């Protein structure tokens, strides 16, 4: 996207009411659905794999809603990136279980915020970096100007962005050992160094970085997400313990547990998950 156009879109979406953005998202979502484009096909395939208990009409309805919710994620970016932090954070209507952070720190443990592609993950970053020292792994963009806009937006309330390489992993490990917060998107498919683990009963190439960091630093893992409210008034921010302490588990068990806990988050509002992402693209070699 042209940088001037990107800045213009961010500005316009930052000043429009959230409810209006969601109405616009509904219209765009319908257009995307009718276009029968690639992201629609990926969405339908993912939902068919992960929710086989739904009949065809139910799967179709969920896919349509998913495309609308994905448009909301895009249009909400202006609110998070371009509005003043104080104004943007007013969209968080409630915060659940934030005391889990203090409890972990009192135990002398760092905290890994596992932030799945659910609801508004950008809002999670904005809130947490406003209130805590947060180190977040980041993949630089190819376009330097676009990269600068994104990096500035994500760091404006104090987050420390580190590269997705050995240097970045060291920085996250150091932060965790200092009882600080590190943020990782656990459902991002890695290019390498991943491992297959069940996700909605499907083999899914899953990053091993998060459970390895938890075990190495004895960090607490908290599922963290900003769930979009149905009346378009804002978001509910949730911090949620994993069902078992991932730092105490061996890698296979930790990966399975992490994916299972992400499933429980998604089941709260399946349409708010990014089913447009081709999570199952890589498959075990024994499958054709």
C-alpha positions as a printed Julia matrix, in Angstrom:
288×3 Matrix{Float64}:
   0.0     0.0    0.0
   1.18    3.52  -0.8
   2.56    5.1    2.39
   0.55    8.32   1.95
  -2.62    6.27   1.48
  -1.75    4.15   4.54
  -1.31    7.26   6.68
  -4.59    8.68   5.36
  -6.5     5.47   6.13
  -5.03    5.32   9.63
  -6.03    8.93  10.24
  -9.61    8.51   8.96
 -10.22    5.28  10.86
  -8.78    6.82  14.02
 -11.45    9.53  14.1
 -14.49    7.53  13.02
 -16.63    6.0   15.82
 -15.94    2.32  16.48
 -19.57    1.39  15.77
 -19.37    3.03  12.34
 -16.14    1.17  11.57
 -17.89   -2.08  12.43
 -20.81   -1.23  10.13
 -18.36   -0.51   7.31
 -16.63   -3.81   8.1
 -19.89   -5.66   7.59
 -20.23   -4.2    4.11
 -16.63   -4.95   3.16
 -16.92   -8.45   4.6
 -19.93   -9.13   2.37
 -17.99   -7.95  -0.67
 -15.04  -10.19   0.21
 -17.4   -13.14   0.66
 -19.05  -12.62  -2.74
 -15.67  -12.29  -4.44
 -14.83  -15.9   -3.59
 -11.22  -14.85  -3.07
  -8.35  -16.81  -1.57
  -8.92  -15.69   2.03
 -12.55  -16.83   1.82
 -11.43  -20.26   0.63
  -8.81  -20.53   3.38
 -11.4   -19.47   5.97
 -13.92  -22.05   4.8
 -11.28  -24.79   4.76
 -10.05  -23.97   8.28
 -13.55  -23.86   9.72
 -14.46  -27.14   8.02
 -11.39  -28.79   9.58
 -11.78  -27.31  13.06
 -15.56  -27.32  13.48
 -16.73  -30.54  11.77
 -19.58  -30.74  14.28
 -21.25  -27.78  12.57
 -23.46  -28.46   9.56
 -22.75  -26.81   6.22
 -25.03  -23.81   6.83
 -23.5   -23.19  10.26
 -19.97  -23.38   8.84
 -20.93  -20.96   6.08
 -22.41  -18.5    8.56
 -19.28  -18.68  10.73
 -17.07  -18.09   7.69
 -19.08  -14.99   6.71
 -18.85  -13.6   10.23
 -15.12  -14.31  10.3
 -14.52  -12.2    7.2
 -16.44   -9.32   8.78
 -14.47   -9.65  12.02
 -11.22   -9.67  10.04
 -12.26   -6.39   8.41
 -12.9    -5.01  11.9
  -9.35   -5.92  12.92
  -7.99   -3.99   9.95
 -10.15   -0.88  10.4
  -9.57   -0.82  14.18
  -5.84   -0.46  13.57
  -6.21    3.29  13.11
  -7.76    3.55  16.58
  -4.87    1.66  18.16
  -2.01    3.12  16.13
  -3.08    6.69  15.41
  -5.43    7.86  18.2
  -3.84    9.1   21.4
  -3.11    6.14  23.7
  -5.45    7.57  26.32
  -8.33    7.76  23.84
  -7.67    4.32  22.4
  -7.41    2.67  25.82
 -10.85    4.01  26.77
 -12.18    1.35  24.4
 -11.21   -1.29  26.97
 -14.43   -1.57  28.96
 -13.18   -4.13  31.48
 -10.05   -6.03  32.46
 -10.23   -9.55  33.87
  -7.62  -11.3   36.04
  -4.86   -8.7   35.72
  -3.79   -9.66  39.25
  -2.22  -12.8   37.74
   0.68  -10.62  36.6
   1.38   -9.35  40.1
   1.02  -12.85  41.52
   3.65  -14.21  39.13
   6.05  -11.38  39.92
   5.58  -11.93  43.65
   6.64  -15.54  43.03
   9.81  -14.22  41.38
   8.73  -15.31  37.9
   8.59  -13.51  34.58
   5.43  -13.55  32.46
   4.98  -14.64  28.86
   1.83  -13.13  27.39
   0.61  -15.63  24.81
  -1.53  -13.45  22.55
  -3.39  -15.45  19.88
  -4.83  -13.9   16.72
  -8.17  -13.39  18.43
 -10.08  -10.15  18.88
  -7.68   -7.2   18.86
  -4.11   -8.3   19.58
  -2.87   -4.77  18.84
  -5.02   -3.49  21.7
  -3.35   -6.01  24.02
   0.06   -4.62  23.11
  -1.09   -1.03  23.61
  -2.56   -1.71  27.06
   0.19   -3.92  28.44
   3.07   -1.74  27.27
   1.31    1.28  28.82
   1.3    -0.4   32.24
   4.32   -2.73  32.27
   7.79   -3.14  30.74
   7.05   -5.41  27.76
   9.45   -7.01  25.29
   7.79   -8.08  22.06
   9.21  -10.09  19.18
   8.82   -8.35  15.84
   9.39   -9.25  12.18
  10.57   -6.16  10.26
   8.68   -5.21   7.11
  10.37   -5.13   3.7
   9.23   -1.55   3.08
  11.33    0.69   5.41
   8.68    3.43   5.56
   5.89    0.99   6.41
   8.19   -0.68   8.91
   8.83    2.68  10.59
   5.08    3.4   10.9
   4.33    0.0   12.43
   7.32    0.02  14.76
   6.58    3.53  16.0
   2.92    2.65  16.59
   3.74   -0.49  18.57
   6.42    1.21  20.66
   4.58    4.43  21.46
   3.45    3.32  24.92
   6.82    1.87  25.85
   7.03   -1.61  24.33
  10.49   -2.85  23.4
  10.42   -4.52  19.98
  13.13   -7.08  19.28
  13.95   -8.92  16.08
  12.77  -12.48  15.53
  16.27  -13.95  15.75
  18.82  -15.11  18.29
  19.41  -11.55  19.52
  15.7   -11.07  20.1
  15.36  -14.37  21.94
  18.2   -13.36  24.26
  16.48  -10.05  24.97
  13.19  -11.79  25.8
  14.97  -14.29  28.03
  16.71  -11.46  29.88
  13.41   -9.64  30.4
  11.74  -12.78  31.75
  14.59  -13.44  34.18
  14.05   -9.88  35.45
  10.38  -10.7   36.21
   9.18   -8.6   33.28
   6.71   -9.36  30.49
   7.39  -10.78  27.06
   4.71  -10.98  24.39
   4.49  -13.71  21.76
   1.8   -14.61  19.21
   1.73  -18.37  19.86
  -0.32  -19.31  16.79
   2.1   -17.79  14.29
   3.37  -20.65  12.13
   7.19  -20.7   12.25
   9.27  -21.02   9.12
  11.49  -23.54  10.88
  12.22  -24.98  14.33
   8.55  -25.8   14.83
   6.88  -29.05  15.76
   3.55  -30.64  14.94
   1.0   -30.6   17.74
  -2.77  -31.11  17.74
  -4.9   -28.01  17.17
  -8.64  -28.71  16.96
  -7.64  -32.36  16.43
  -5.57  -31.47  13.37
  -1.77  -31.76  13.05
  -0.55  -28.17  13.21
   3.01  -26.91  12.81
   3.47  -25.01  16.06
   6.24  -22.76  17.35
   8.41  -24.27  20.06
   9.9   -20.95  21.14
   7.24  -20.1   23.7
   7.3   -23.31  25.78
  11.09  -23.47  25.53
  11.38  -19.91  26.87
   8.9   -20.71  29.65
  10.89  -23.76  30.72
  14.29  -22.05  30.44
  13.26  -19.0   32.51
  10.53  -20.61  34.67
   8.09  -18.02  33.35
   4.34  -18.06  33.85
   2.35  -18.18  30.61
  -0.85  -16.16  30.46
  -3.28  -16.37  27.54
  -4.06  -12.71  26.9
  -6.66  -11.31  24.54
  -8.91   -8.32  23.89
 -12.31   -9.75  23.06
 -14.53   -7.53  20.91
 -17.85   -6.69  22.58
 -21.0    -7.5   20.61
 -22.45   -3.99  20.95
 -19.32   -2.44  19.36
 -18.64   -0.39  22.49
 -15.09   -1.68  22.83
 -13.23   -4.66  24.26
 -12.86   -6.87  27.31
  -9.22   -7.53  28.12
  -8.61  -10.97  29.62
  -5.58  -12.56  31.29
  -6.03  -16.31  31.63
  -3.82  -18.97  33.2
  -2.94  -22.01  31.13
  -4.58  -25.19  32.38
  -1.16  -26.52  33.43
   2.09  -24.7   34.19
   3.9   -24.9   30.84
   7.28  -24.31  32.49
   6.93  -27.66  34.26
   6.05  -29.68  31.15
   8.14  -31.44  28.56
   7.96  -29.95  25.08
   5.38  -32.31  23.52
   2.99  -31.89  26.44
   3.54  -28.13  26.61
   2.74  -27.67  22.92
  -0.41  -29.77  23.15
  -1.54  -27.92  26.28
  -0.86  -24.5   24.77
  -2.85  -25.28  21.63
  -5.68  -26.74  23.73
  -5.86  -23.57  25.82
  -5.89  -21.43  22.67
  -8.82  -23.54  21.47
 -10.74  -22.69  24.65
 -10.2   -18.98  23.97
 -11.36  -19.3   20.38
 -14.47  -21.21  21.41
 -15.64  -18.11  23.34
 -16.26  -16.33  20.01
 -15.03  -18.41  17.03
 -15.76  -15.65  14.53
 -13.16  -13.41  16.2
 -10.3   -15.76  15.39
  -8.17  -15.17  12.29
  -9.32  -18.18  10.29
  -8.08  -16.32   7.21
  -4.55  -17.39   8.16
  -3.37  -20.61   6.46
  -2.39  -22.3    9.73
  -2.46  -25.83   8.29
  -0.42  -25.13   5.15
   2.49  -27.25   6.36
   1.6   -30.85   7.04
   3.51  -33.91   8.25
   5.48  -35.66   5.52
   3.35  -38.78   5.69
   0.36  -36.79   4.42
  -0.06  -35.95   0.74
